[in-house]
Each structure stands twice: as structure tokens, then as C-alpha cells.
Amino acid sequence: MKLLTIDEVCEILRVSKPTGYNLIHSEGFPKIKLGRAWRVEEELLNRWVREKIINEAS
């Protein structure tokens, strides 16, 4: 299991940091809070993106 930082999520999704934080705080986004820091499990992020693609195609 690989936990990603917000910077890594932004880099993978190619979004700005403010957009990344908006995603982190949105309902349904796969995140976990460790202390004061948010982390995203890489495989769950991949699944979330695939679900978004499928829903947009419908």
C-alpha cells in the first residue's frame, strides 16, 4: 500500500494545489487523515478516477 501526499495527488491528477484540497474535502474522495495531514491510498485514487471516467461516459 502506498499513501500519497496532497502534492503527489495533485501531480498525478495534474491539478493545482487549491483544486487538490477541494477534492480532498469533497464527499466521496478516498482520503484518510493522519494527525493533521491528509493522505490518499494510491489504488483507491485510481479506482476513484476510473469511476469518474465511467460516470462521465454514461
Steps between C-alpha positions, in 0.01 A plus 500: 500500500627843409363812667527817293540856622283782368792613282530153347124484438514840328791385285327174400172673417678802349298748703594805705547476875175690573312257274670209678384631838147546364504137390634382837213673677232381258262221593593162357868576445713215642708660773625438852616751758818408685554756770463832322595369155274354232614191312349314206556130436626467144277211391189669641590816308530293180157343564347843569636634171372195307153545657500868400591407143224238483241739646597776255469260206147399602 
